[in-house]
């Protein structure tokens, strides 16, 4: 009887301890840095939504301090509405949701665009988040049209979606294109179009075969022969050299394969994501604050500070991807911890805007296209977007109220 009572008591104690831990996790308060960051996010997004007009979205800050505003056809145009949706989720500010809807609906005409893979960035970040959060079917017709046009850019002989329709390329596919597969996975499920899912899986498989080096760093552009699918050239358009590791390109790859595994449960995509993560996390040239310079190989070519600006946008994408990856593997803590360190750095005074400053963007110190002297050491709308997404994922994993 005594033994039975002791066993029962131990069982009750363990149960209570487990329940207490669960309760504690559910009621965990925000870290000081996160609360401060959330306040700034609310202020910056609220002011930006009042300052700009739907269909004319802020993209970056020009060297003269003026804000670069872009129209509906710009590849980044979906990020600001998407940031407003994420801002609403992070802050609970309903005015942000109201503004997000207006800025999203202003992008309606993108449904007819057929000459770029960026439809995913443009529509899924805006309309996709709008539907996810509200469930309002008003957003579905545009999402349906956009997904159909994106999938139509797939060439079965190549096994991939064509990225660009400009330049002297035969059939260019860029690592960035991995990001747009999430739109197709979602659309395949939402609209019962199995071919969308098949296209996404095929593109990811082809990219895994041809875009990556032995160390799992990636090329930026692979140019294919559209008639037979043979690789014509491995090159770059935004990196330092054809053989260098452009930081945001590595981030796109990590995010893309993590997302592909989440949607397909194909083990080869998970293995690819973890290999890319290892390359990024163990890179000897990564600064102590874990915010990479715009190309990991800049240090090997030019040791001047002017040629090595940081890229907060790459860091934000990496953080969001690693948080997602941390939930899909048994030893996810190493990925979570690395992502948390990035978020703490981005949320510090070194990278986080002061209220009312920075063109009303949230993050400082991103690099768009260094080789073209475009958007260097400046805020970028997609840096903000993926930073907000990462913060949302962080709060969900930590169960922060």
C-alpha positions, -999 to 999 in steps of 0.1 A, spaced: 0 0 0 28 23 9 46 16 -24 14 22 -43 8 55 -26 44 66 -33 40 57 -69 7 76 -71 22 106 -54 51 106 -79 28 103 -108 7 132 -95 39 153 -90 52 146 -124 18 154 -140 15 187 -120 51 196 -130 44 190 -166 12 209 -165 29 238 -147 56 239 -173 30 240 -201 11 267 -183 43 287 -178 52 284 -215 17 296 -224 19 326 -202 56 335 -209 60 373 -210 77 390 -239 115 396 -234 123 433 -229 138 436 -264 107 421 -280 83 444 -262 104 475 -272 106 462 -308 69 457 -310 62 492 -299 85 506 -326 69 483 -352 34 496 -343 45 532 -346 65 529 -378 39 509 -397 11 531 -385 28 562 -397 38 546 -429 3 534 -436 -9 570 -431 19 585 -452 17 564 -484 -11 557 -508 -23 522 -518 -7 511 -550 24 533 -543 43 513 -517 76 522 -499 105 501 -511 137 517 -497 154 550 -489 174 568 -516 209 582 -509 194 617 -506 171 606 -478 139 605 -499 118 573 -498 118 552 -530 81 545 -537 72 519 -563 40 510 -582 21 478 -586 44 461 -611 75 463 -590 87 429 -577 87 441 -541 52 457 -541 36 429 -520 59 433 -490 45 465 -475 9 452 -474 23 419 -460 42 438 -434 10 455 -424 -7 422 -420 21 408 -399 22 441 -379 -15 436 -371 -8 401 -358 21 412 -337 5 443 -322 -32 436 -323 -37 471 -338 -69 468 -359 -61 500 -378 -31 481 -393 -55 454 -405 -78 480 -421 -48 497 -439 -34 463 -449 -67 455 -467 -66 487 -487 -30 483 -497 -36 447 -506 -67 453 -528 -47 480 -547 -26 452 -561 -55 435 -579 -41 440 -614 -11 418 -606 -34 388 -613 -28 395 -650 10 396 -650 26 367 -668 62 378 -674 79 372 -641 82 346 -613 79 374 -588 42 370 -588 47 349 -557 64 377 -538 38 402 -551 6 383 -544 13 356 -518 29 381 -493 0 404 -497 -32 386 -507 -19 353 -493 -15 368 -458 -48 386 -462 -67 354 -468 -48 335 -441 -56 360 -415 -92 370 -424 -105 340 -443 -123 365 -466 -130 349 -500 -127 383 -517 -89 376 -520 -93 342 -537 -100 351 -573 -67 371 -575 -48 344 -558 -62 318 -582 -53 338 -613 -18 346 -601 -10 309 -592 -22 298 -627 1 324 -644 31 314 -621 27 277 -629 24 284 -666 60 296 -665 71 260 -659 91 242 -686 89 204 -683 121 199 -703 140 221 -679 120 210 -649 118 245 -635 100 278 -636 115 305 -657 125 335 -635 131 364 -659 120 374 -694 148 400 -697 185 399 -706 205 376 -729 197 345 -709 181 315 -727 161 302 -697 173 318 -664 163 303 -631 175 321 -600 177 309 -564 152 335 -554 126 315 -573 125 290 -545 106 315 -524 76 315 -548 70 278 -545 52 283 -513 25 301 -533 21 271 -555 20 246 -526 -7 266 -510 -26 271 -543 -24 234 -551 -41 226 -518 -66 255 -518 -78 252 -554 -74 214 -557 -48 218 -585 -24 189 -581 -3 202 -610 8 232 -589 22 209 -562 39 188 -589 55 219 -604 68 231 -570 83 197 -563 99 195 -597 114 230 -595 128 223 -561 144 191 -573 159 206 -604 173 235 -584 188 212 -558 206 193 -586 221 223 -604 222 254 -581 244 240 -553 281 234 -549 297 207 -528 297 229 -497 260 236 -502 265 273 -511 245 282 -542 249 299 -575 226 328 -581 216 321 -617 215 289 -637 208 294 -674 193 264 -692 187 254 -727 149 254 -729 148 228 -757 166 200 -738 171 212 -702 209 212 -703 227 237 -682 242 265 -703 259 286 -677 262 290 -639 264 327 -630 254 356 -608 234 387 -613 237 402 -578 266 384 -562 303 394 -562 314 368 -588 298 338 -605 315 315 -579 308 336 -548 282 331 -522 257 360 -523 243 362 -488 206 368 -496 209 340 -522 220 316 -495 191 328 -473 166 322 -502 178 286 -505 176 279 -468 141 293 -466 130 276 -498 140 241 -489 127 244 -453 94 254 -467 94 227 -494 99 200 -468 71 215 -446 47 212 -476 59 180 -492 75 160 -464 101 149 -489 132 140 -468 156 151 -495 144 187 -491 149 186 -453 184 172 -458 191 200 -482 178 227 -458 200 214 -430 231 213 -452 225 249 -463 219 259 -426 253 243 -417 270 263 -444 255 295 -431 258 289 -394 294 277 -396 308 302 -421 341 316 -408 334 351 -422 301 356 -404 303 386 -381 298 381 -344 263 396 -344 254 371 -372 243 397 -396 261 388 -428 278 411 -453 261 412 -487 283 384 -501 302 359 -479 332 360 -503 337 398 -502 364 393 -476 384 371 -499 384 396 -527 384 431 -512 392 440 -477 378 475 -478 349 483 -455 332 502 -483 328 469 -503 314 450 -473 281 465 -461 258 443 -441 226 428 -454 199 428 -427 175 414 -453 195 383 -456 197 380 -418 159 384 -415 153 357 -441 178 333 -424 162 339 -390 127 332 -403 139 301 -421 158 287 -391 128 292 -368 107 272 -392 134 245 -395 137 243 -357 101 230 -355 107 203 -381 137 184 -366 145 167 -334 175 188 -326 159 221 -335 173 240 -306 206 249 -324 185 265 -352 162 283 -328 192 297 -308 210 310 -339 178 326 -351 171 341 -317 206 357 -317 199 372 -351 166 387 -339 183 401 -309 209 418 -331 183 431 -355 163 444 -326 193 463 -312 200 500 -317 225 491 -344 198 478 -368 164 489 -354 151 523 -364 143 550 -340 107 560 -339 97 583 -367 131 579 -385 146 556 -412 119 566 -437 94 549 -414 110 515 -422 118 492 -393 153 479 -401 184 497 -412 215 484 -430 203 462 -459 219 458 -493 199 454 -525 222 452 -555 257 461 -546 273 457 -580 247 481 -596 252 507 -568 215 502 -560 201 503 -525 233 500 -505 232 502 -467 196 512 -467 162 500 -454 144 475 -476 108 465 -475 115 428 -477 139 431 -448 111 444 -427 87 417 -440 108 387 -432 119 403 -399 82 406 -389 75 371 -400 105 358 -380 92 377 -349 58 361 -354 73 326 -356 95 333 -326 65 343 -305 46 312 -316 74 288 -308 80 305 -274 43 307 -267 47 344 -258 14 361 -251 
